[in-house]
């Protein structure tokens, strides 16, 4: 590593107006933020016919992991908060539609971007990076291959560099295709899973009540990909994706963790949204 610059465990946090951020919890917890939906994509992009997919549309979420030693924001939505109007009108950008900005959801849980000590993206696609600039005051955790691609002279597809430009000068924990134990106790670990993008990464969180979970970003989009092994047509490197999936499936078996597919509606329908949390 190089330093460059509704289920078990559900609780509800109700912050008092004007209070400071909540006291550190005794054990890690995960807040899940509603960042809208992605509709109208053709399942053929992912190697499926419509008849093979139970739920074709995606949800979009991001996560705040709160640990006794600090906080980690994982992903940041598809629509920047600045694009929302005060009247609550939904914001539509192509296939993405959102009704709730991110920062008010964080505030309802008692947190501001300035309270975040670590920031990580699963990958650089624009449906995950919308509010990344707001977290440039945190230490950014990123794989070297991903950072190189993010700031290349020619942006890749599905990328909006203006969403994360402030990360260029952020304090950064640069990883070389390696794990990173964020708080030093094995409870929150970033794990590299290249393929969807050059430095795609997933996040392991050990929860005291629910048990271990793995937030897999876009390693999978549809749960049907797990059984079939099919990959999207727009993978950066499909063979690397398959190797990363094999590694993750072995890790899930070894750790006993459950997998949360970030875009899967069925997964997310069972999980509480902030200010509720899972612990």
C-alpha positions in Angstrom: 0.0 0.0 0.0 1.2 3.5 -0.8 -0.1 6.6 1.0 -0.5 9.3 -1.6 -2.0 12.3 -0.1 -36.0 -4.8 8.5 -34.2 -7.7 9.4 -32.0 -8.8 12.3 -30.1 -5.8 13.5 -32.5 -3.1 12.3 -32.5 0.0 14.4 -33.7 3.5 13.8 -31.6 6.6 14.6 -33.6 9.8 15.1 -31.2 12.8 15.5 -32.2 15.8 17.5 -32.2 19.0 15.4 -28.8 20.7 15.6 -27.0 18.0 17.5 -23.5 16.8 16.8 -22.9 13.6 14.9 -23.9 10.5 17.0 -21.5 9.0 19.4 -19.5 6.1 17.9 -21.4 2.8 18.1 -20.1 -0.2 20.1 -20.1 -2.3 16.9 -20.2 -1.5 13.2 -23.4 -0.5 11.5 -24.5 0.2 7.9 -26.8 3.0 6.8 -28.3 2.5 3.3 -29.2 5.5 1.2 -31.9 5.6 -1.6 -30.3 7.0 -4.7 -33.1 6.3 -7.1 -33.6 3.7 -9.9 -32.3 2.8 -13.3 -35.0 1.7 -15.6 -35.4 0.7 -19.3 -32.1 -1.1 -19.7 -32.2 -4.0 -22.1 -31.2 -7.3 -20.3 -29.4 -8.2 -23.5 -26.6 -5.8 -22.4 -26.0 -8.3 -19.6 -26.4 -11.5 -21.8 -30.0 -12.3 -20.9 -33.3 -12.2 -22.6 -36.2 -10.4 -20.9 -37.8 -13.7 -20.1 -34.8 -14.9 -18.2 -34.8 -12.0 -15.7 -37.2 -11.8 -12.9 -36.7 -8.0 -12.2 -35.2 -6.1 -15.1 -34.9 -2.6 -13.4 -32.3 -1.6 -11.0 -32.3 0.3 -7.7 -29.4 2.6 -6.9 -28.0 2.8 -3.4 -24.9 3.9 -1.4 -23.7 3.0 2.0 -22.3 4.7 5.1 -20.4 2.3 7.4 -20.1 3.6 10.9 -17.4 1.9 13.0 -16.3 2.7 16.6 -13.1 4.1 15.1 -14.5 6.2 12.2 -16.8 6.2 9.2 -16.6 5.0 5.6 -18.8 6.1 2.7 -19.0 3.5 -0.1 -20.3 4.9 -3.4 -22.2 8.2 -3.7 -25.3 7.9 -6.0 -26.1 8.6 -9.6 -27.5 12.2 -9.4 -25.6 15.1 -7.8 -27.5 16.8 -5.0 -27.0 20.1 -6.8 -29.4 18.9 -9.5 -32.4 18.5 -7.2 -34.9 21.3 -6.9 -36.5 22.5 -3.7 -40.0 21.5 -4.8 -39.0 17.8 -4.7 -39.5 17.2 -8.4 -37.8 13.9 -9.4 -34.6 14.3 -11.4 -34.2 12.3 -14.6 -30.9 11.7 -16.4 -31.4 9.2 -19.2 -32.3 5.9 -17.6 -31.6 7.2 -14.1 -34.4 8.7 -12.0 -34.1 9.9 -8.4 -36.4 11.7 -5.9 -34.1 12.0 -2.9 -30.8 13.8 -2.6 -28.0 12.1 -0.6 -27.0 14.7 2.0 -30.4 15.2 3.6 -30.6 11.4 4.0 -27.2 11.5 5.7 -28.3 14.3 7.9 -31.4 12.4 9.0 -29.0 9.8 10.3 -26.9 12.4 12.0 -24.0 12.7 9.6 -22.5 15.2 7.1 -19.9 14.5 4.4 -17.4 16.3 6.7 -18.0 13.6 9.3 -16.8 10.9 6.9 -13.2 9.7 7.6 -12.8 7.3 4.7 -14.3 7.3 1.2 -14.3 4.5 -1.4 -16.0 3.8 -4.7 -16.8 0.4 -5.9 -15.8 1.7 -9.3 -15.8 4.8 -11.6 -19.2 4.4 -13.4 -21.2 7.5 -13.1 -24.2 5.9 -11.3 -21.8 5.5 -8.3 -19.8 8.7 -8.4 -22.4 11.6 -8.4 -21.5 13.1 -5.1 -17.9 12.0 -4.8 -16.6 15.5 -4.7 -18.4 16.1 -1.4 -16.1 13.5 0.2 -12.8 14.9 -0.9 -12.1 15.8 2.7 -12.0 12.2 3.7 -9.1 9.7 2.9 -9.9 8.1 -0.5 -9.4 4.4 -0.8 -8.8 3.4 -4.4 -6.9 0.7 -6.4 -4.1 2.2 -8.5 -5.5 0.9 -11.8 -8.8 2.5 -11.1 -7.3 5.9 -10.2 -5.1 5.8 -13.3 -8.2 5.2 -15.4 -10.3 7.9 -13.7 -7.7 10.6 -14.4 -6.7 9.3 -17.9 -6.6 11.9 -20.7 -9.5 10.2 -22.4 -12.4 9.2 -20.1 -13.9 5.7 -20.4 -17.6 5.1 -21.1 -20.2 5.6 -18.4 -17.9 8.1 -16.7 -18.4 11.7 -15.5 -15.0 13.0 -14.3 -16.6 16.2 -13.1 -18.3 14.2 -10.4 -15.1 13.2 -8.8 -12.5 15.8 -9.9 -11.8 16.9 -6.3 -10.5 13.5 -5.5 -7.4 14.1 -7.6 -5.9 16.1 -4.7 -7.6 14.3 -1.8 -5.5 12.4 0.7 -5.5 8.9 -0.8 -4.8 5.3 0.3 -3.6 3.9 -3.0 -3.8 0.1 -3.2 -2.1 -2.2 -5.7 -4.7 -4.8 -6.3 -4.8 -5.6 -2.6 -7.0 -5.8 0.5 -7.2 -2.9 3.0 -8.3 -3.4 6.6 -9.8 0.1 7.0 -10.0 0.2 10.8 -7.3 -2.4 11.6 -9.6 -4.9 13.3 -10.8 -7.0 10.4 -14.4 -5.6 10.6 -14.3 -3.4 7.5 -12.1 -4.6 4.6 -11.8 -3.3 1.0 -11.1 -6.2 -1.4 -10.0 -5.8 -5.1 -12.3 -7.4 -7.7 -11.0 -6.1 -11.1 -12.8 -6.8 -14.3 -16.0 -4.6 -14.5 -13.5 -1.7 -14.4 -9.7 -1.9 -13.9 -9.9 -1.4 -10.2 -13.4 -2.4 -9.1 -13.5 -3.3 -5.4 -16.0 -4.7 -2.9 -16.4 -4.2 0.8 -16.6 -6.7 3.6 -18.4 -5.6 6.8 -18.5 -7.8 9.9 -21.8 -7.0 11.8 -22.3 -8.1 15.4 -26.0 -9.0 15.1 -26.7 -9.7 11.4 -23.4 -11.3 10.7 -20.9 -10.6 7.9 -22.0 -9.1 4.7 -20.2 -8.3 1.4 -21.2 -5.2 -0.6 -20.3 -6.3 -4.1 -20.9 -3.1 -6.1 -21.3 -4.1 -9.8 -19.4 -7.4 -9.6 -23.0 -8.6 -10.3 -26.0 -6.6 -11.4 -28.7 -9.3 -11.6 -28.8 -12.2 -9.2 -29.2 -14.4 -12.3 -25.6 -13.7 -13.1 -24.4 -15.7 -10.1 -25.8 -19.0 -11.3 -25.2 -18.5 -15.0 -21.8 -16.9 -15.0 -22.8 -14.5 -17.7 -21.1 -11.0 -17.7 -22.3 -7.7 -19.1 -21.3 -6.8 -22.7 -19.5 -3.7 -21.4 -17.0 -5.3 -19.0 -13.6 -3.7 -19.1 -12.2 -7.3 -19.0 -14.7 -10.2 -18.8 -12.1 -12.8 -18.0 -10.9 -10.8 -15.0 -14.5 -10.4 -13.9 -15.0 -14.1 -13.9 -11.8 -14.6 -11.9 -12.9 -12.0 -9.4 -16.3 -13.7 -9.1 -14.6 -17.0 -8.4 -12.5 -15.4 -5.7 -15.5 -13.8 -4.1 -17.7 -16.9 -4.2 -14.9 -18.8 -2.4 -14.6 -15.9 0.1 -18.4 -16.0 0.8 -18.2 -19.7 1.5 -15.2 -19.4 3.7 -16.5 -16.3 5.7 -20.2 -17.2 5.8 -21.0 -13.7 4.6 -24.2 -12.8 2.8 -23.9 -10.9 -0.5 -25.6 -7.6 -1.2 -25.9 -6.9 -4.9 -26.0 -3.1 -5.1 -28.5 -2.8 -8.0 -30.7 -5.7 -7.1 -34.2 -4.7 -6.1 -35.0 -7.9 -4.3 -31.9 -7.6 -2.1 -32.6 -4.0 -1.3 -36.3 -4.3 -0.7 -35.5 -6.4 2.4 -33.0 -3.8 3.9 -33.9 -0.7 5.9 -33.1 2.7 4.5 -31.5 5.5 6.5 -32.1 6.7 9.2 -32.6 3.0 9.9 -29.5 0.9 9.9 -28.3 -2.7 10.0 -25.9 -3.8 12.8 
